């Protein structure tokens, strides 16, 4: 599974995900400042799941009908530590009933919601 971490995703979490073997490209490292539409296009081209704290991706995909990547994980909370998003994602990846591909996943502290991508 390949991920594309948005600029607002903590660097420490990117490092943690890489340390357990996930392929994570980090926008901050190679293309800082690009528009959300460019992040979507890159994720689509590279077949990566977007990791973000930015709710604008839902707007771009569902309202503006931009082409969607294979998946989006929207972290809808303020992390208590920079490691928390990675640990939450790792926990989610070990949940059998959850598939990140083909879904817009909203991860909150108390629940996970998923909506099929168009």
RADAFEN-V306747 format. One record per helix or strand. SS is the DSSP state (H for helix, E for strand). FROM is the first residue (numbers start at 1). LEN is the number of residues. Records with the same first field share a line. If there is no record, write none. Layout:
BEGIN
SS=FROM-LEN + FROM-LEN
END
This chain:
BEGIN
E=2-4 + 23-4 + 49-4 + 71-5 + 103-5 + 112-5
H=11-9 + 27-4 + 36-11 + 56-8 + 84-10
END
